[in-house]
C-alpha cells in the first residue's frame, strides 16, 4: 500500500476537505438569514463535494406536527415525505438528538427504504442557536460503511456554523 492510499492519509484528506468546504459554505451564506436557503445551499454544496454522497438533504421538524419530520431541501432521488420521530435512521436521530452512523442500513432495525440503493447512512441532528431541534441532515451512500467519525465531525462543524449562529 502506498502512502497516498493509507487510511490515515485518506482520513486527513477528508478532514481537510471538510474544513475547506465549511469555509466555502460560510462564504456563500454570509449574510443570508433564510433557513430554507441555507439548507438548500448546504445540501447542494455537500452533494457536489463528495462523489459517494448518493442522497444529501434535510428533514425538517414540522411545526404543526412536532414529532414528525417533513422532507426539506435535498439533492438526490425521491425522498420520503414524512418520518415520525423514532422511526428509521432519521427518526432515531431526531428522537435521540444524537448522530446516527449506520454502516449497513439493511441491518438497522426499522430502516425506512426511501431508495433501495442506499446502503449506508449518516444522520445528524440540526439545532438552532437556542438548542431547539429544527431538522436532521441525512446523507446516504450506495456503498456499505461509507461514513466514519471524520464525516460526523466535518458535517457537525458545517451544521454548527450554518445553523447555530443565525
Secondary structure, 3 states (H helix, E strand, C coil): CCHHHCHHHHHHHHHHHHHHHHHHHHHHHCCCCCHHHHHHHHHHHHHHHCCCCCEEEEEEECCCCCCEEEEEEEECCCCCCEEECCCHHHHHHHHHCCCEEECCHHHCCCCCCCCCCCCEEEEEEEECCCCCEEEEEEEEECCCCCCCHHHHHHHHHHHHHHHCCC
